[in-house]
Structures are given as C-alpha cells and as structure tokens.
Amino acid sequence: MSSSWSAKWDVAPESSRLLIERARDELLAGADAERRLNDVRSLVRESWRRSMANLVRAEALPPLEFDERALAAYRSAHPLAGVMDMVRALLVPSTDSGVVVAVGDAAGRLLWVEGDTSVRTLTGDMGFVAGANWSESAVGTSAPGTALQLDRSVQIRGAEHFNRLVQPWSCTAAPVHDPETRRLIGVIDVTGRAEAATPQARLLVDATARAIESELLVARLRSRADAPRGFARQRRRGAAAPTASTLRVLGRDRALLETTDASGERIVEVSARHADILLMLATYRQGLSAERLAELVYGPDATDTLRPEMVRLRRVLEQAAPHLVPLSRPYRLPAELETDAQQVASLLDRGAHRVALAAYAGPVLPDSSAPGTEEVRDRLRASLREALLAEASVDVLLEYADTDDGADDVDVLRLCLQLLPARSPKRAGIVARLTSLGNPAD
C-alpha cells in the first residue's frame, strides 16, 4: 500500500521562501515592512501580527502544559480519545509515511503525536510533542494554532511559520467541533515536508475532521439509545479535585515540593534529607522496605537512623501536603508524586530532545551523597547524553555542549564537528575546545 503522503503532490508556494523570510525578518526588526509584507499571504501576515501582539518569541520552545501523569489523565477523558483509531487509520498509513499526525484540544495543547518515527524525532526537537502548547499565542503562526484561532482549516508552509525552529516543516490542520453544539473541541494536524501542505493534504485532513464529528455523533446517539429510560448520570457534588504534586530536584540542593489543587498552588522547600527520601519514594512507587530505603538514603545498616527521620518527614507533610504522608510496611506514597527528573526522562522517550535539554536544569540534587540519589543522578545524566548522541540534531548537540555536563565531553564535541557543514563558522570554536582538552581534531 502506497502512502497517502506522496511527494508527487508537491506544489509551488505562492511566493518564494526568500521573500517570505525577508518580510518576517524586517517585521521582527521593527522596520517598515509593509512593502515586503505584500509578498506574504494575508492569512500569514495577520497571524504574524497577532503573534507579535502576543509577544511570542521567534525562537522559543513551546511551553509544556502537562507532565506525563497529567497528560494521561486528561486525554483519557477527552472526547477525541474514542476516535483515535479512526485518526490512525485515515492519516497514519505506516510508520514511514513521512509525516506526523497530532491531535490537540481546543486550547492548542497536543494530546497525541504519532506517525513516521524519524520525522517524530526531528520535530520533537522543536517541541512538537504531546503535552506541549501549540496555540498561536504560545508559538505564533502554525497550522494547529492558526486553525484554532480562525476556526477553519489552514496550511502553513516552511518560512511562513513565525517561529524559526519550525520553518523546516510544513503543516495542514483543521478544527474539530462538537457535532451537536458546534463548540470547538480540538484540532487535527499533519506535519512533514512540502507534501504535508498540498491541496490533497487539505482535502484529506478536512475529510478526517468531518468523519470524526460524524463518529462522535453516532457514538452519542447509540449511547442514548442504550441507556435505560429515566437514567441520568450526575456529577458528584462537592467532590474534591485531585491534587497534582511535583518534586523539583534538578540543579537544586534543596528540593521544592509543588502541590496544586482546586484551592491553588503551594510550594514548600524541603530539607536535603527529606528530598532524598521523597525522591526514592517517587522513584520506587511500588514501595520500599525500611532496610532498603535506609540503604538508598544513608547506606548499609542505617535503619535506626531512617525511622526518626521518617517521623519528622510525616510531620512536615501533614502540614504541607497531607495527601503525601508516607505509608509503612513497605514505605510508600499514597498518591503519585512526579519529579522533574522523571519528566525529562519522559521527554527523551518521546524524542523531544531539545525540550528535554531545556527542561534539564542541572544534576539531580547535586550536593547529595545519598546512594540512591547518586544512582538517579547518574542514570538521568547518562540517558540524556546517550539520547543526544544517538538521535539529536547538531543544533541540540551544540546546546548540550554549552552546558556544564557537555562542556568537556569529547565525544559530543567530535560529533558536532562531524555534523556541522564544512564552512560553518562554528567549527573553529569546536576545534579550539577539542585542542584545549588534549584531543585535537583529526
């Protein structure tokens, strides 16, 4: 079966890439760009102006709105969850189709990103991952964000994107509405090279959006027909909203415990030892015996030292986060506690290398000598390095080489040198750094 995303559908843009780039650069520079802007489609021109009015940065990564746990909970309850098999069947014919397909909510937050494995790796570097906000107010002109803004299908080609990181790509997106109320509930997007923004691509994405709305209506009518007469489901009144909790340990000697619920957000700094204990309990969610937890926090034969510290930790959590007061036999947390270290690992698993690197604020609790913390620290550092060496673009590798972890990494510097174009002005700096490390370039 041939892919629906055939390169033979490619069409010429309405104006040249160079003219569009010049118009955008002059607009960003604050110059009188009106003459140049006449070379740009009006849809794109107006979107650029909205992007500037929203103070969108032209080279920034999109904000991540969900961590892994929150994303799973949110999308399982989203109305589009039930039509994902249809989306895959219509838009993702194979894992080497050359495109990625994203499904987002009405706010522009991507909930699913699937498709060509190699393209997902590349687009992940610009933050095109599940959980990221791709609304126009967050990243500027793009097909999903602009389609939601205008409430109609949109195609954005290459240089027409407001964000420079997105300009290698083209995309087609269409909004999805509730079939009865016509309320906007989400967006379908296809991203790839030029073939993702052809007239045929737009027809296919539009048809998929309409098919989704029809499927939602059919499923709703069947549900009503199957429900017993007089039966009505009611939301429990007064039910407390779940509490989301995150332990921030990256690049921090004293961890921050963040909790969010219906009443708002609370941030508490925890002691170094309590941070080690919470990190272990968050990492080993199935629970730990007193002996094993003591070994991870203090070293061998330290159970008697652990027990009074657990009493003190419980007192702290009873005030700061009562839903996290540890249970015993084994020691475990009664509710999920995410860590920013786990979030970086999740981003790496999704191929979002640039976003993962941006989220990596430094080593895990760098001053801690707890054996378990050192293990988590070393494992995350190694995972980040290995993922970047194996799959990251040269731009991401160069960013990593500017961090404390990557500054003296000869393998990273040599790979940057291999990937940089022969005439790149950045090569001289890499050669000088290798020479200073006693590993001159061949």
C-alpha positions in Angstrom: 0.0 0.0 0.0 1.5 3.4 -1.0 1.4 6.3 1.4 -1.3 9.0 1.1 1.5 11.5 1.7 3.1 11.2 -1.7 5.8 13.7 -2.7 4.4 13.9 -6.2 1.6 16.1 -4.8 4.1 18.9 -4.1 3.1 22.4 -5.3 5.0 25.6 -5.5 4.3 28.2 -2.7 2.5 31.4 -3.5 5.7 33.4 -3.1 9.3 32.4 -2.7 10.8 31.3 0.6 13.4 34.1 0.4 10.8 36.9 0.1 8.8 35.5 3.0 11.9 35.2 5.2 12.9 38.8 4.4 9.4 40.1 5.2 9.4 38.3 8.5 12.9 39.4 9.5 12.0 43.1 8.7 8.8 42.8 10.7 10.6 41.4 13.7 13.3 44.1 13.4 10.7 46.8 13.7 11.4 48.1 10.2 8.8 49.5 7.8 7.9 46.1 6.4 4.7 46.9 4.6 6.1 46.6 1.1 7.7 43.3 2.0 4.6 42.0 3.7 2.7 42.3 0.4 4.7 39.2 -0.7 3.1 37.2 2.1 -0.3 35.7 2.1 -2.8 37.8 4.1 -3.6 34.8 6.4 0.0 34.5 7.4 0.6 38.3 7.5 -2.3 38.8 10.0 -1.1 35.8 12.1 2.4 37.2 12.3 0.9 40.5 13.6 -1.1 38.6 16.2 2.0 36.7 17.2 3.9 39.9 17.8 1.0 41.4 19.7 1.0 38.4 22.0 4.8 38.9 22.5 5.6 35.4 21.1 9.3 34.8 20.9 10.6 33.9 17.5 13.0 31.2 18.6 11.4 29.8 21.7 10.2 26.3 22.5 6.5 25.8 23.2 5.5 25.6 26.9 4.8 22.1 28.2 1.3 22.2 29.8 1.2 18.6 31.0 3.6 16.2 32.7 3.2 12.5 31.9 0.7 11.7 34.5 -1.5 14.7 33.9 -1.4 14.2 30.2 -2.6 10.6 30.5 -5.4 11.5 32.8 -6.5 14.5 30.7 -6.5 12.8 27.3 -8.3 9.6 28.6 -11.2 11.9 29.5 -11.1 13.9 26.3 -13.9 13.4 23.7 -11.4 12.7 20.9 -9.9 9.7 22.8 -12.6 7.5 21.4 -11.8 8.3 17.7 -8.0 7.9 17.8 -8.2 4.5 16.0 -10.1 6.3 13.2 -7.5 9.1 13.0 -4.7 6.5 12.8 -6.4 4.6 10.0 -7.1 7.6 7.9 -3.9 9.7 8.4 -1.1 7.3 9.6 -0.9 4.5 7.0 2.5 3.4 8.1 5.4 4.3 10.4 7.4 5.5 7.4 4.8 7.7 5.8 7.0 10.9 6.1 4.5 12.8 8.3 3.5 13.0 11.9 -0.2 13.4 12.9 -1.1 15.4 16.0 -4.4 15.7 17.8 -4.9 18.6 20.2 -7.5 20.1 22.3 -9.4 23.4 21.8 -6.6 25.3 23.7 -4.0 24.1 21.2 -2.3 21.6 23.6 -1.1 18.5 21.8 -2.6 15.3 23.2 -1.3 12.7 20.7 1.6 12.9 18.3 2.1 9.8 16.1 3.4 8.8 12.8 6.8 8.5 11.0 9.4 7.6 13.6 12.3 9.6 12.0 10.1 12.7 11.5 8.8 12.5 15.1 12.4 12.5 16.3 13.2 15.7 14.2 10.0 17.5 15.1 10.4 16.6 18.7 13.5 18.8 18.8 11.3 21.8 18.2 8.9 20.8 20.9 6.2 19.2 18.7 5.4 16.6 21.4 2.3 15.5 23.4 1.7 17.9 26.3 3.1 21.0 24.5 1.0 24.1 23.8 0.9 24.9 20.1 -1.7 27.7 20.2 -1.0 30.8 18.2 -0.5 32.8 21.4 2.2 30.3 22.5 4.3 29.6 19.4 3.0 32.0 16.8 1.9 31.1 13.3 1.5 27.3 12.8 -1.3 25.2 11.3 -2.8 23.8 14.5 -2.7 27.1 16.4 -3.9 29.3 13.5 -6.6 26.8 12.5 -8.0 27.1 16.1 -7.6 30.9 16.0 -9.6 31.2 12.7 -11.8 28.1 13.3 -11.1 26.7 9.9 -8.6 24.5 8.1 -5.2 26.1 7.5 -2.0 25.3 5.7 1.3 26.8 6.7 4.4 26.2 4.6 8.0 26.4 5.7 9.1 30.0 6.1 5.5 31.1 6.8 5.9 29.9 10.4 6.6 32.7 12.9 9.0 30.5 14.9 12.3 29.9 13.3 12.7 26.4 14.7 9.5 25.3 12.9 10.5 26.7 9.4 11.9 23.5 8.0 8.4 22.0 8.2 5.0 22.4 6.5 1.7 21.5 8.0 -2.1 21.3 7.5 -4.6 21.4 10.3 -8.4 21.5 10.7 -10.5 22.2 13.8 -12.9 19.6 15.2 -16.3 20.6 16.6 -18.9 19.0 18.9 -21.4 17.6 16.4 -24.4 19.0 18.2 -23.4 22.2 19.9 -20.7 23.1 17.3 -18.4 24.0 20.2 -14.7 23.8 19.3 -13.3 20.7 20.9 -9.9 20.1 19.2 -7.7 20.1 16.2 -6.2 17.6 13.8 -2.7 18.4 12.3 -0.4 16.8 9.8 3.2 17.9 9.8 6.0 16.9 7.4 7.9 18.3 4.5 6.3 20.0 1.5 3.9 17.1 0.9 2.1 17.9 4.2 0.8 21.2 2.8 -0.7 20.3 -0.6 -4.3 20.7 -1.8 -4.7 16.9 -1.5 -3.5 17.0 2.1 -6.0 19.7 3.0 -8.8 17.6 1.5 -7.7 14.6 3.5 -7.4 16.5 6.8 -10.7 18.3 6.3 -12.4 14.9 5.5 -10.9 13.4 8.6 -12.2 16.2 10.8 -15.7 15.7 9.4 -15.5 12.0 9.8 -14.5 12.4 13.4 -17.5 14.7 14.1 -19.8 12.1 12.4 -18.4 9.3 14.5 -18.8 11.3 17.7 -22.5 11.9 16.9 -23.1 8.3 16.0 -21.5 7.1 19.3 -23.5 9.6 21.3 -26.8 8.6 19.7 -26.0 4.9 20.4 -25.2 5.7 24.0 -28.5 7.4 24.4 -30.4 4.6 22.8 -28.7 2.0 25.0 -29.3 3.9 28.3 -32.2 2.9 30.5 -35.2 5.2 30.4 -35.1 7.9 33.1 -31.5 7.2 33.8 -29.2 10.3 34.0 -25.7 10.4 35.2 -24.9 13.2 37.6 -21.6 14.5 38.7 -20.9 14.1 42.4 -21.3 17.4 44.1 -18.6 18.6 46.3 -16.1 16.0 45.0 -12.6 17.3 45.7 -10.3 17.8 42.7 -7.3 15.6 42.7 -4.0 17.1 43.9 -1.1 17.2 41.5 2.3 17.0 43.1 5.8 17.6 41.7 9.2 17.4 43.4 11.7 19.6 41.7 15.2 18.2 42.2 17.2 19.3 39.1 20.0 21.6 39.8 18.8 22.2 43.3 20.5 21.5 46.6 17.1 21.9 48.4 14.2 20.4 46.6 10.9 22.2 46.0 7.6 20.3 46.6 4.9 21.8 44.5 1.2 20.9 45.1 -1.8 22.1 43.0 -5.4 21.5 43.7 -8.7 23.4 43.4 -7.6 25.9 46.0 -4.4 26.9 44.2 -0.7 26.1 44.2 1.6 25.7 47.1 5.4 25.5 47.0 7.4 24.3 50.0 11.2 23.9 50.3 12.2 20.6 51.9 15.4 19.7 53.6 18.2 17.8 51.9 17.5 14.6 53.6 13.7 14.8 53.2 14.4 15.4 49.5 16.4 12.2 49.2 13.6 10.2 50.9 10.8 11.7 48.7 12.9 11.2 45.6 13.4 7.5 46.5 9.7 7.0 47.2 8.7 8.8 44.0 11.2 6.6 42.0 10.2 3.3 43.6 6.5 3.7 43.5 5.8 0.1 44.5 7.3 0.8 47.9 10.5 0.0 49.8 11.2 -1.9 52.9 12.7 0.1 55.8 16.1 -1.6 55.2 16.2 -0.9 51.5 15.1 2.7 51.9 17.7 3.3 54.6 20.3 1.8 52.3 19.3 4.1 49.5 19.3 7.2 51.7 22.1 6.6 54.1 24.0 3.5 53.2 24.1 0.0 54.8 22.8 -0.7 58.3 21.1 2.6 58.8 17.5 1.6 59.6 17.7 3.1 63.0 18.7 6.4 61.5 15.9 6.3 59.0 13.0 5.8 61.3 13.2 9.1 63.3 13.7 10.9 60.0 10.5 9.4 58.7 8.7 10.7 61.8 9.9 14.2 61.1 9.0 13.9 57.4 5.5 12.9 58.2 5.1 15.9 60.4 6.3 18.2 57.6 3.9 16.6 55.1 0.9 16.7 57.4 1.2 20.5 57.1 2.5 20.9 53.6 0.9 18.0 51.6 -1.2 15.7 53.8 -2.1 13.5 50.7 1.6 12.5 50.5 2.2 11.4 54.1 4.0 8.1 53.6 2.5 4.7 54.5 4.7 2.0 56.0 5.3 -1.7 55.6 6.5 -1.1 53.0 7.3 2.6 52.9 5.3 4.1 50.0 3.4 7.2 49.0 -0.4 7.1 49.0 -0.6 9.4 46.0 1.5 9.9 42.9 4.5 12.3 43.2 6.1 13.3 39.9 9.6 14.7 39.7 11.1 17.0 37.2 13.8 14.3 36.6 11.1 11.9 35.5 9.6 14.5 33.2 13.0 14.9 31.4 13.2 11.1 31.0 9.7 11.0 29.6 10.6 13.8 27.1 13.6 11.8 26.0 11.4 8.7 25.5 9.1 10.8 23.3 12.1 12.0 21.2 11.7 15.6 22.4 15.5 16.1 22.8 15.6 19.9 22.6 12.7 20.2 25.1 14.3 17.7 27.4 17.6 19.6 27.3 15.8 22.8 28.1 14.0 21.2 31.0 17.2 19.7 32.4 18.1 22.4 34.9 21.1 20.5 36.2 22.1 17.3 38.0 19.7 15.7 40.4 20.3 17.2 44.0 23.9 17.9 43.1 25.1 18.1 46.7 23.5 14.9 47.9 25.7 11.9 48.6 22.8 9.5 49.2 23.5 6.3 47.2 20.0 6.2 45.7 20.1 9.8 44.7 23.5 9.4 43.1 22.1 6.5 41.1 19.2 8.5 39.8 21.5 11.4 39.1 23.9 9.3 37.1 21.2 7.4 35.3 19.4 10.6 34.1 22.7 12.2 33.0 23.7 9.1 31.1 20.2 8.8 29.5 20.3 12.4 28.3 23.8 12.1 26.9 23.1 8.8 25.1 19.9 10.0 23.6 21.5 13.2 22.3 24.5 11.3 20.8 22.2 8.8 19.1 19.5 11.0 17.7 19.7 14.7 18.4 20.3 17.3 15.7 23.5 19.3 15.6 21.8 22.4 17.0 20.7 20.4 20.1 24.2 18.9 20.4 25.7 22.3 20.3 23.3 23.5 23.1 24.3 20.5 25.2 28.0 21.2 24.6 27.4 24.6 26.2 26.1 23.0 29.5 28.2 22.0 32.4 27.6 18.3 31.6 28.6 18.6 28.0 31.3 21.3 28.1 34.2 18.8 28.3 32.6 15.8 26.5 35.0 14.9 23.7 32.5 12.5 22.1 29.9 15.3 21.9 32.3 17.8 20.5 33.6 15.4 17.9 30.1 14.5 16.8 29.2 18.2 16.5 32.3 18.6 14.2 31.1 15.7 12.0 27.6 17.1 11.7 28.4 20.7 11.1 28.7 21.9 7.4 32.2 22.2 6.1 32.0 26.0 6.0 30.2 26.5 9.3 31.8 29.3 11.4 31.1 27.2 14.5 33.7 24.6 13.5 36.6 26.8 14.6 35.3 27.1 18.2 34.7 23.3 18.4 38.3 22.6 17.1 39.7 25.0 19.7 37.8 23.3 22.5 39.0 19.9 21.5 42.5 21.1 21.3 42.3 22.6 24.8 41.1 19.2 26.1 44.1 17.5 24.6 42.0 15.8 21.8 42.7 17.8 18.7 40.5 17.3 15.7 41.9 14.9 13.1 
